[in-house]
Amino acid sequence: MTFAQDTPGLLVETRMDGPTGAVVTADGEVDLETSPMLRDAVGDAIAQFARVHVDMRAVTFMDSTGVATLLTAAEAARREEAELSLQVSMSVRRVLELAGVDATLPIRGL
């Protein structure tokens, strides 16, 4: 099962990863206009799967709404007892570092 949403500036795709996992892939810019699409995709995956990996290696820009989206996802995963992991681009990692939240999110590698 693959589900894709596309708005100008961001493409989000969700696919199954085994029977209990999902991968949400984001490509483009996460900002005020596009962050709800990422929030919904990650939230839906957390509600349905025990393991959710968010691949943001192709994200070229992220503002504070993207930071809030990731923090909300981490909290939802804790509530649902789902395993959440993130892979981020250097630009996203830098935003998370500047916001002081990089250590609170489950970031794996680059």
Contact map, one row per residue, 1 for C-alpha under 8 A:
11100000000000110000000000000000000000000000000000000000000000000000000000000000000000000000000000000000000000
11110000000011110000000000000000000000000000000000000000000000000000000000000000000000000000000000000000000000
11111000000011100000000000000000000000000000000000000000000000000000000000000000000000000000000000000000000000
01111100001111000000000000000000000000000000000000000000000000000000000000000000000000000000000000000000000000
00111110001110000000000000000000000010000000000000000000000000000000000000000000000000000000000000000000000000
00011111011100000000000000000000000000000000000000000000000000000000000000000000000000000000000000000000000000
00001111111000000000000000000000010000000000000000000000000000000000000000000000000000000000000000000000000000
00000111111000000000000000000000000000000000000000000000000000000000000000000000000000000000000000000000000000
00000011111000000000000000011100010000000000000000000000000000000000000000000000000000000000000000000000000000
00000111111100000000000001111100010000000000000000000000000000000000000000000000000000000000000000000000000000
00011111111110000000000011110000000000000000000000000000000000000000000000000000000000000000000000000000000000
00011100011111000000000111100000000011001000000000000000000000000000000000000000000000000000000000000000000000
01111000001111100000000111000000000000001000000000000000000000000000000000000000000000000000000000000000000000
01110000000111110000011110000000000000001000100000000000000000000000000000000000000000000000000000000000000000
11100000000011111000011100000000000000000000000000000000000000000000000000000000000000000000000000000000000000
11000000000001111111111000000000000000000000000000000000000000000000000000000000000000000000000000000000000000
00000000000000111111111000000000000000000000000000000000000000000000000000000000000000000000000000000000000000
00000000000000011111110000000000000000000000000000000000000000000000000000000000000000000000000000000000000000
00000000000000011111100000000000000000000000000000000000000000000000000000000000000000000000000000000000000000
00000000000000011111110000000000000000000000000011100000000000000000000000000000000000000000000000000000000000
00000000000000011111111000000000000000000000000011111000000000000000000000000000000000000000000000000000000000
00000000000001111101111100000000000000000000100010111000000000000000000000000000000000000000000000000000000000
00000000000001111000111110000000000000000000000000011110000000000000000000000000000000000000000000000000000000
00000000000111100000011111000000000000001100100000011110000000000000000000000000000000000000000000000000000000
00000000001111000000001111100000000000000000000000000111000000000000000000000000000000000000000000000000000000
00000000011110000000000111110000000001000000000000000111111000000000000000000000000000000000000000000000000000
00000000011100000000000011111000000000000000000000000001111100000000000000000000000000000000000000000000000000
00000000111000000000000001111100000000000000000000000000011110000000000000000000000000000000000000000000000000
00000000110000000000000000111110010000000000000000000000001111000000000000000000000000000000000000000000000000
00000000110000000000000000011111111001000000000000000000001011101100000000000000000000000000000000000000000000
00000000000000000000000000001111111000000000000000000000000011111100000000000000000000000000000000000000000000
00000000000000000000000000000111111100000000000000000000000000101100000000000000000000000000000000000000000000
00000000000000000000000000000111111100000000000000000000000000000000000000000000000000000000000000000000000000
00000010110000000000000000001111111111000000000000000000000000000000000000000000000000000000000000000000000000
00000000000000000000000000000111111111100000000000000000000000001100100000000000000000000000000000000000000000
00000000000000000000000000000001111111110000000000000000000000000000100000000000000000000000000000000000000000
00001000000100000000000000000000011111111000000000000000000000000000000000000000000000000000000000000000000000
00000000000100000000000001000100011111111100000000000000000000000000100000000000000000000000000000000000000000
00000000000000000000000000000000001111111110000000000000000000000000110010000000000000000000000000000000000000
00000000000000000000000000000000000111111111000000000000000000000000000000000000000000000000000000000000000000
00000000000111000000000100000000000011111111100000000000000000000000000000000000000000000000000000000000000000
00000000000000000000000100000000000001111111110000010100000000000000000010000000000000000000000000000000000000
00000000000000000000000000000000000000111111111000000000000000000000000010010000000000000000000000000000000000
00000000000000000000000000000000000000011111111100000000000000000000000000000000000000000000000000000000000000
00000000000001000000010100000000000000001111111110010000000000000000000000000000000000000000000000000000000000
00000000000000000000000000000000000000000111111111110000000000000000000010011001010100000000000000000000000000
00000000000000000000000000000000000000000011111110000000000000000000000000000001000000000000000000000000000000
00000000000000000000000000000000000000000001111111000000000000000000000000000000000000000000000000000000000000
00000000000000000001110000000000000000000000111111110000000000000000000000000000010000000000000000000000000000
00000000000000000001100000000000000000000000010111110000000000000000000000000000111000000000000000000000000000
00000000000000000001110000000000000000000000010011111000000000000000000000000000011100000000000000000000000000
00000000000000000000111100000000000000000100110011111100000000000000000000000000011110000000000000000000000000
00000000000000000000111100000000000000000000000000111110000000000000000000000000000111100000000000000000000000
00000000000000000000001111000000000000000100000000011111000000000000000000000000000111100000000000000000000000
00000000000000000000001111000000000000000000000000001111110000000000000000000000000001110000000000000000000000
00000000000000000000000011100000000000000000000000000111111000000000000000000000000001111001000000000000000000
00000000000000000000000001100000000000000000000000000011111000000000000000000000000000111100000000000000000001
00000000000000000000000001110000000000000000000000000011111100000000000000000000000000011000000000000000000000
00000000000000000000000001111100000000000000000000000001111111000000000000000000000000011011000000000000000000
00000000000000000000000000111000000000000000000000000000011111000000000000000000000000001011000000000000000000
00000000000000000000000000011110000000000000000000000000001111100000000000000000000000000011000000000000000000
00000000000000000000000000001110000000000000000000000000001111111110000000000000000000000011001000000000000000
00000000000000000000000000000111000000000000000000000000000011111110000000000000000000000000001000000000000000
00000000000000000000000000000010000000000000000000000000000001111111000000000000000000000000000000000000000000
00000000000000000000000000000111001000000000000000000000000001111111100000000000000000000000000000000000000000
00000000000000000000000000000111001000000000000000000000000001111111110000000000000000000000000000000000000000
00000000000000000000000000000000000000000000000000000000000001111111111000000000000000000000001100100000000000
00000000000000000000000000000000000000000000000000000000000000011111111100000000000000000000000000000000000000
00000000000000000000000000000000001101100000000000000000000000001111111110000000000000000000000000000000000000
00000000000000000000000000000000000000100000000000000000000000000111111111000000000000000000000000000000100000
00000000000000000000000000000000000000000000000000000000000000000011111111100000000000000000000000000000100000
00000000000000000000000000000000000000000000000000000000000000000001111111110000000000000000000000000000000000
00000000000000000000000000000000000000100110010000000000000000000000111111111000000000000000000000000000000000
00000000000000000000000000000000000000000000000000000000000000000000011111111100000100000000000000000000110000
00000000000000000000000000000000000000000000000000000000000000000000001111111110000000000000000000000000000000
00000000000000000000000000000000000000000010010000000000000000000000000111111111000000000000000000000000000000
00000000000000000000000000000000000000000000010000000000000000000000000011111111111100000000000000000000000000
00000000000000000000000000000000000000000000000000000000000000000000000001111111111000000000000000000000000000
00000000000000000000000000000000000000000000000000000000000000000000000000111111110000000000000000000000000000
00000000000000000000000000000000000000000000011000000000000000000000000000011111110000000000000000000000000000
00000000000000000000000000000000000000000000000001000000000000000000000000001111111000000000000000000000000000
00000000000000000000000000000000000000000000010011110000000000000000000000001111111100000000000000000000000000
00000000000000000000000000000000000000000000000001110000000000000000000000001100111110000000000000000000000000
00000000000000000000000000000000000000000000010000111100000000000000000001001000011111000000000000000000010000
00000000000000000000000000000000000000000000000000011100000000000000000000000000001111100000000000000000011100
00000000000000000000000000000000000000000000000000001111000000000000000000000000000111110000000000000000111100
00000000000000000000000000000000000000000000000000001111100000000000000000000000000011111000000000000000001111
00000000000000000000000000000000000000000000000000000011111000000000000000000000000001111101100000000000001111
00000000000000000000000000000000000000000000000000000001111100000000000000000000000000111111100000000000000001
00000000000000000000000000000000000000000000000000000000100000000000000000000000000000011111110000000000000001
00000000000000000000000000000000000000000000000000000000001111000000000000000000000000001111111000000000000000
00000000000000000000000000000000000000000000000000000001001111000000000000000000000000011111111100000000000000
00000000000000000000000000000000000000000000000000000000000000000000000000000000000000011111111110000100000000
00000000000000000000000000000000000000000000000000000000000000000000000000000000000000000111111111000000000000
00000000000000000000000000000000000000000000000000000000000001100010000000000000000000000011111111100000000000
00000000000000000000000000000000000000000000000000000000000000000010000000000000000000000001111111111100000000
00000000000000000000000000000000000000000000000000000000000000000000000000000000000000000000111111111100000000
00000000000000000000000000000000000000000000000000000000000000000000000000000000000000000000011111111000000000
00000000000000000000000000000000000000000000000000000000000000000010000000000000000000000000001111111100000000
00000000000000000000000000000000000000000000000000000000000000000000000000000000000000000000000111111110000000
00000000000000000000000000000000000000000000000000000000000000000000000000000000000000000000000111111111100000
00000000000000000000000000000000000000000000000000000000000000000000000000000000000000000000100110111111101000
00000000000000000000000000000000000000000000000000000000000000000000000000000000000000000000000000011111110000
00000000000000000000000000000000000000000000000000000000000000000000000000000000000000000000000000001111110000
00000000000000000000000000000000000000000000000000000000000000000000011001000000000001000000000000001111111000
00000000000000000000000000000000000000000000000000000000000000000000000001000000000111000000000000000011111100
00000000000000000000000000000000000000000000000000000000000000000000000000000000000011110000000000000100111110
00000000000000000000000000000000000000000000000000000000000000000000000000000000000011110000000000000000011111
00000000000000000000000000000000000000000000000000000000000000000000000000000000000000110000000000000000001111
00000000000000000000000000000000000000000000000000000000100000000000000000000000000000111100000000000000000111
